[in-house]
Amino acid sequence: MEGLINCLPAFRRRALMTISVALFALPAAAGSLEQAKRIHDRLAGVPPSASVLLDMKNKIDSNDKIGAAFEAMDNKAFYNATLKNWAAPWTNRDGDKFAPLNDYSATVIGIVRDQLDYRSVLYDDILYVGETTAPVTAPYSNSDNANYQQLEANDVNLGDATKLVKKTQSQVTGLPSTATAGVITSRAAARAFFIDGTNRAMFRFTLKNHLCNDMEQVQEITRPSDRIRRDVSRSPGGDSRIFMNTCIGCHSGMDPMAQAFAYYNYSYPAPGSEDSGHLEYTVGVVQPKYHINENHFMEGYNTPNDHWDNYWRSGPNTAILGWAAGAGSGDGAKSMAQELANSDAFAVCSVKKVFQTVCLRAPAPGDQSAFTAMLTSFKTNNYNLKHTFAEAAVYCAGN
């Protein structure tokens, strides 16, 4: 580097040295104005107005950095861009953050906006829909996404509680309240994860998106195999060792949990018409997909109902996922989702995803103390994720 500098003309060397001296002379700590700008940039992704920047600076000078962050989150870009892009990958199998706004991502946005207990995103009878006032004319539909497409196309402020309105799924969709499970029973989630297949995808992607553990992280071959369905061959390729050393690691825990979804399906009229499909719930009647390919192993488990058991409450996944006190069993999607939402892994995953979004990087070893403080605050503040966004922005703004 020194050789390169020496190759420059004298006047350029002097200019470069002047800039270098000036940079090293800057204070190590960011001033309140710079912190305000960084906080706003990280949360909203757009420049603040002069008045907002000054208000945020004054709050920081008054030792109210969290208040400054909350002011930044008043900008609609926090909801329409930051939160929408944050939640969008969870609504589809490809993890596409540019997926259209839908009832899944809108419900995540609404829960964060209204500072609700974020655990409810997995199990509550809740749904956020666009109010049908101009320019939005299409009401919520069980068979299309037009309501949310109009919200997005017209850049309606999702931070406005009169535009994106909190409802109950049972009120809007007709699904029995006992069968609702937050975003799991949203139309978008059903289209992505209840479509065709065996309904194992809904469990796998819920675990991946909300507990930050995919099946590779939780596979464990010492759990009983008595609840593995008939469609799983016990001798794939004619070799039973593959089942005992590989397949059982995922299916022994996943199958008894995914049984909670036994009455759900995503129904659509014909191939290629998935966009006009809807969530189907057949209480008391197990969906045929739970008996698919049952001739692979007729001695396997024949699903009779939606009763689930958590076999991972024993073994290494006890520590990996951190279960809360409880029976570890129940009936239906709502109670199973509560099992997941009350785990330590859900809380850690939620805070980690916020940190990565706001700080533009994963937590490093040097961030451990701050991350632990955010996690503790998240739990003690009734799982208020909006407050976590504020804390992460303050931490990554410099001081």
Secondary structure, 3 states (H helix, E strand, C coil): CHHHHHCCCHHHHHHHHHHHHHHHHCCCCCCHHHHHHHHHHHHHCCCCCHHHHHHHHHHHHCCCHHHHHHHHCCCHHHHHHHHHHHHHHHHCCCCCCCCCCCHHHHHHHHHHHCCCEHHHHHCCCCEEEECCCCCCCCCCECCECHHHHHHHHCCCCCCCCCCEEEECHHHHCCCCHHHCCHHHHCHHHHHHHHECCCCHHHHHHHHHHHHCCCHHHHCCCCCCCCCCECCCCCCHHHCHHHHHHHHHHHHHHHHHHHHHHCCEEEECCCCCCHHHCEEEECCCCCCHHHHCCHHHCCCCECCCCCEEECHHHCCCHHHHHCCCCCCCEEEHHHHHHHHHHCCHHHHHHHHHHHHHHHHCCCCCHHHHHHHHHHHHHHHHCCCEHHHHHHHHHHHCCCC
